[in-house]
Amino acid sequence: MARNLARILGGCGSLVPFMKTPACPPRNSSSIPPARTLVQMLFSKSRDFSLPNSSWGEEMMRLYEFYNGQSDVETEGEENQGREWKRLPSYNRSLKYATGGVYLSKIIQSKARLFTRNIREPGAAFEYVLFINKEKERCVCVFQAGHLLEGPPGHVHGGAIATMIDTVTGTHASAISAPVMTANLNIDYRSPIPLGSTVLIESTLEKTEGRKLYISCKVTSTDGSKRHTDATALFVSISVAHLLKG
Ligand SMILES: CCCCC/C=C\C/C=C\C/C=C\C/C=C\CCCC(=O)SCCNC(=O)CCNC(=O)[C@H](O)C(C)(C)COP(=O)(O)OP(=O)(O)OC[C@H]1O[C@@H](n2cnc3c(N)ncnc32)[C@H](O)[C@@H]1OP(=O)(O)O
């Protein structure tokens, strides 16, 4: 941890273009936070947004419990129990993973966050939980769409659906080969998704070719009877340096 911190803080000048905020204020600058705030920023526990909250409806809870019952929860430093699925925790700072467990954006006080996890009001926008089955090369996401995602009256905006497909396939690709960037995303919208409903988003790894990962994805009603959306995505593995270059 200390080594990671030193490395990141030592190199923070190079992060300026990426974060668009002054990463290294001059010494004695009044913008340096008090020591207590710094300690809180570095060590405060972050919230895992993929756990149930009071906004989750009956169907969301039922499916969460179904997959969670067959899952090992991914916790740092703990052994896998050998179950089929694994719930992936979801924080509002994706760089946690790219920096070996250190919240880079917290340290430099950037506002950079994962936007699907930026809306604080429970149930207002993206409520979702992702499970991965590495053996079967599949991911499943249970997604409940809140009222802020309205596009056509009473239905979910196509951009919000694209966001969720990118998130599910991107998280899937990251779990196989982190970090990655979306290079291509193709979407066929087949039937609208009612606002407030819970749907399943399933992704499958089709093939890998060197740094390229090809993933397919479908969005269906939770009983599988209605096909809402089909998609294919291409992800390219990148170095962390590429990510910070911006
Ligand atoms: C924001 C990323 C966060 C990552 C954080 C890390 C871990 C995250 C942990 C958990 C995950 C949490 C949340 C995930 C949620 C969402 C994921 C969202 C991801 C995004 O929302 S991300 C934003 C949108 N995304 C971009 O902003 C990309 C802009 N772009 C580039 O940054 C470059 O363009 C790049 C890197 C794609 C490639 O650049 P490059 O220089 O590394 O590689 P190069 O160009 O050589 O391509 C290598 C091979 O891919 C082929 N290829 C490339 N592009 C292609 C295309 N479009 N169609 C067909 N083939 C293509 C080439 O033809 C070649 O193929 P070949 O090797 O066979 O010749």
The ligand as an SDF file (V2000), in Angstrom:
LIG
                    3D

 69 71  0  0  0  0  0  0  0  0999 V2000
  -12.5540    3.8900  -18.8120 C   0  0  0  0  0  0  0  0  0  0  0  0
  -11.8310    2.5810  -18.7000 C   0  0  0  0  0  0  0  0  0  0  0  0
  -11.7620    2.1180  -17.2830 C   0  0  0  0  0  0  0  0  0  0  0  0
  -10.8190    0.9450  -17.1470 C   0  0  0  0  0  0  0  0  0  0  0  0
  -10.4260    0.8060  -15.7220 C   0  0  0  0  0  0  0  0  0  0  0  0
   -9.7490   -0.4560  -15.4390 C   0  0  0  0  0  0  0  0  0  0  0  0
  -10.3570   -1.4620  -14.8690 C   0  0  0  0  0  0  0  0  0  0  0  0
  -11.8270   -1.3830  -14.6660 C   0  0  0  0  0  0  0  0  0  0  0  0
  -12.2680   -2.3630  -13.6580 C   0  0  0  0  0  0  0  0  0  0  0  0
  -13.5560   -2.7070  -13.6150 C   0  0  0  0  0  0  0  0  0  0  0  0
  -14.4840   -2.2930  -14.7190 C   0  0  0  0  0  0  0  0  0  0  0  0
  -15.4010   -1.2650  -14.2480 C   0  0  0  0  0  0  0  0  0  0  0  0
  -16.2340   -0.7040  -15.0640 C   0  0  0  0  0  0  0  0  0  0  0  0
  -16.2700   -0.9930  -16.5330 C   0  0  0  0  0  0  0  0  0  0  0  0
  -17.3250   -0.1640  -17.0570 C   0  0  0  0  0  0  0  0  0  0  0  0
  -17.3540    0.2970  -18.2580 C   0  0  0  0  0  0  0  0  0  0  0  0
  -16.3360    0.0640  -19.3010 C   0  0  0  0  0  0  0  0  0  0  0  0
  -16.3700    1.2850  -20.1340 C   0  0  0  0  0  0  0  0  0  0  0  0
  -15.2170    1.2670  -21.0690 C   0  0  0  0  0  0  0  0  0  0  0  0
  -15.3040    2.4690  -21.9230 C   0  0  0  0  0  0  0  0  0  0  0  0
  -16.3230    3.0470  -22.1190 O   0  0  0  0  0  0  0  0  0  0  0  0
  -13.8830    2.9990  -22.6270 S   0  0  0  0  0  0  0  0  0  0  0  0
  -14.3640    4.5620  -23.3570 C   0  0  0  0  0  0  0  0  0  0  0  0
  -14.7110    4.4860  -24.8200 C   0  0  0  0  0  0  0  0  0  0  0  0
  -13.6040    3.9970  -25.5930 N   0  0  0  0  0  0  0  0  0  0  0  0
  -12.5920    4.7790  -25.9690 C   0  0  0  0  0  0  0  0  0  0  0  0
  -12.5480    5.9410  -25.6660 O   0  0  0  0  0  0  0  0  0  0  0  0
  -11.5090    4.1030  -26.7910 C   0  0  0  0  0  0  0  0  0  0  0  0
  -10.7630    5.0770  -27.6550 C   0  0  0  0  0  0  0  0  0  0  0  0
   -9.8210    4.3140  -28.4670 N   0  0  0  0  0  0  0  0  0  0  0  0
   -8.6020    3.9840  -28.0010 C   0  0  0  0  0  0  0  0  0  0  0  0
   -8.1690    4.3840  -26.9350 O   0  0  0  0  0  0  0  0  0  0  0  0
   -7.7900    3.1210  -28.9070 C   0  0  0  0  0  0  0  0  0  0  0  0
   -8.2010    3.2230  -30.2280 O   0  0  0  0  0  0  0  0  0  0  0  0
   -7.8120    1.6240  -28.4730 C   0  0  0  0  0  0  0  0  0  0  0  0
   -7.2610    1.4800  -27.0370 C   0  0  0  0  0  0  0  0  0  0  0  0
   -9.2140    1.0300  -28.5540 C   0  0  0  0  0  0  0  0  0  0  0  0
   -6.8910    0.8300  -29.4110 C   0  0  0  0  0  0  0  0  0  0  0  0
   -5.7010    1.5820  -29.5690 O   0  0  0  0  0  0  0  0  0  0  0  0
   -4.2560    0.9160  -29.4400 P   0  0  0  0  0  0  0  0  0  0  0  0
   -3.2730    1.9050  -29.9550 O   0  0  0  0  0  0  0  0  0  0  0  0
   -4.0370    0.3880  -28.0640 O   0  0  0  0  0  0  0  0  0  0  0  0
   -4.3180   -0.3450  -30.3770 O   0  0  0  0  0  0  0  0  0  0  0  0
   -4.5040   -0.4200  -31.9630 P   0  0  0  0  0  0  0  0  0  0  0  0
   -5.0800    0.7810  -32.5650 O   0  0  0  0  0  0  0  0  0  0  0  0
   -3.2040   -0.9270  -32.5240 O   0  0  0  0  0  0  0  0  0  0  0  0
   -5.5960   -1.6010  -32.0990 O   0  0  0  0  0  0  0  0  0  0  0  0
   -5.3390   -2.8910  -31.5520 C   0  0  0  0  0  0  0  0  0  0  0  0
   -6.1410   -3.8860  -32.4040 C   0  0  0  0  0  0  0  0  0  0  0  0
   -7.5470   -3.5640  -32.2840 O   0  0  0  0  0  0  0  0  0  0  0  0
   -8.1070   -3.2760  -33.5700 C   0  0  0  0  0  0  0  0  0  0  0  0
   -9.1030   -2.2140  -33.4330 N   0  0  0  0  0  0  0  0  0  0  0  0
   -8.9550   -1.0610  -32.7280 C   0  0  0  0  0  0  0  0  0  0  0  0
  -10.0520   -0.3270  -32.7980 N   0  0  0  0  0  0  0  0  0  0  0  0
  -10.9250   -1.0280  -33.5340 C   0  0  0  0  0  0  0  0  0  0  0  0
  -12.2600   -0.7960  -33.9630 C   0  0  0  0  0  0  0  0  0  0  0  0
  -12.9180    0.3100  -33.6050 N   0  0  0  0  0  0  0  0  0  0  0  0
  -12.8670   -1.7310  -34.7050 N   0  0  0  0  0  0  0  0  0  0  0  0
  -12.2060   -2.8730  -35.0580 C   0  0  0  0  0  0  0  0  0  0  0  0
  -10.9380   -3.1640  -34.6700 N   0  0  0  0  0  0  0  0  0  0  0  0
  -10.3170   -2.2430  -33.9410 C   0  0  0  0  0  0  0  0  0  0  0  0
   -6.9150   -2.8600  -34.4300 C   0  0  0  0  0  0  0  0  0  0  0  0
   -7.1750   -3.0800  -35.8000 O   0  0  0  0  0  0  0  0  0  0  0  0
   -5.8300   -3.7860  -33.8970 C   0  0  0  0  0  0  0  0  0  0  0  0
   -6.0320   -5.0800  -34.4330 O   0  0  0  0  0  0  0  0  0  0  0  0
   -4.7580   -5.9990  -34.8680 P   0  0  0  0  0  0  0  0  0  0  0  0
   -3.9360   -6.1780  -33.6240 O   0  0  0  0  0  0  0  0  0  0  0  0
   -5.3720   -7.2840  -35.3240 O   0  0  0  0  0  0  0  0  0  0  0  0
   -4.0500   -5.2410  -35.9160 O   0  0  0  0  0  0  0  0  0  0  0  0
  1  2  1  0
  2  3  1  0
  3  4  1  0
  4  5  1  0
  5  6  1  0
  6  7  2  0
  7  8  1  0
  8  9  1  0
  9 10  2  0
 10 11  1  0
 11 12  1  0
 12 13  2  0
 13 14  1  0
 14 15  1  0
 15 16  2  0
 16 17  1  0
 17 18  1  0
 18 19  1  0
 19 20  1  0
 20 21  2  0
 20 22  1  0
 22 23  1  0
 23 24  1  0
 24 25  1  0
 25 26  1  0
 26 27  2  0
 26 28  1  0
 28 29  1  0
 29 30  1  0
 30 31  1  0
 31 32  2  0
 31 33  1  0
 33 34  1  0
 33 35  1  0
 35 36  1  0
 35 37  1  0
 35 38  1  0
 38 39  1  0
 39 40  1  0
 40 41  2  0
 40 42  1  0
 40 43  1  0
 43 44  1  0
 44 45  2  0
 44 46  1  0
 44 47  1  0
 47 48  1  0
 48 49  1  0
 49 50  1  0
 49 64  1  0
 50 51  1  0
 51 52  1  0
 51 62  1  0
 52 53  1  0
 52 61  1  0
 53 54  2  0
 54 55  1  0
 55 56  1  0
 55 61  2  0
 56 57  1  0
 56 58  2  0
 58 59  1  0
 59 60  2  0
 60 61  1  0
 62 63  1  0
 62 64  1  0
 64 65  1  0
 65 66  1  0
 66 67  2  0
 66 68  1  0
 66 69  1  0
M  END
$$$$
